[in-house]
């Protein structure tokens, strides 16, 4: 598959995934929703990528859903069904399947064994907020702003923002964004914990996030995967359930090889070298 919405650059153990439609404000066309999960799952299955950096091009990170997706104006047919009118129950069931398919595109970021870091410049609007909410870490440039645009269009956001954002930022801030549809600027986004750091320019942002990604990629990929698995699980479960989960994980996944390599590298004053993750069985 040759992507039409993304450029993919492999930088050692870091995959740099760039939205590549700046003249169209990187809106999410029909192709976007299939390309993103395919790229991420292919990188994950290969086992060689240890961190993904998701950045963009042009003035804005992404203006969200391309409305042509719903009308067939992108040349791919009407995503909501098109053609002849179906019986109402079947039509509603198909719409539900469509929403679940869109959700799955962003869930691929969460399910990947490696961390996904978002580098956000300019506007992060509508569906773009859904996307970055599914990433592990978010960074932005000083000109960035975040908008839950759906409320301004007379609809409820339905692809992950309302489910993930309140677990990233305070509930009241998430509700205000969802109800008002106003812009949350870069400094306020850092203040409430939506982003980890604000960089002066887009260029500084991308360079800085790639540096952070390379640092993470230098760690044991098995330990990083375990950390991501545990953090995601703890977010959605009780402390008791989460402690039980890590105990079970360690019983199966913890082996001393990477620890021995870490100690040996430190003693030898060299960078450690860790084995890549194995491709999952379903990639055979």
Buried (B, 14 or more C-beta within 10 A) or exposed (E): EEBEBBEBEEBEBBBBBBBBBBEBBBBBBBBBBBBBBBBBBBBBBEBBBBBBBBBBBBBBBBBBBBEBBBEBEBEBEBBBBEEEEEEEEEEEEEEEEBEEBBBEBBBBBBBBBBBBBBBBBBBBBBBBBBBBBBBBBBBBBBBBBBBBBBBEEEEEBBBBBBBBBBEBBEEEBBEBBBEEBBBBBBEBBBBBEBBBBBBEEBEEBBEBBBEBBBEBBBBBBBBBBBBBBBEEBBEEEEEEEBEEBBEEBEEEEEEEEBEEBBEEBEEEEEEBEBEEBEEEEEEE
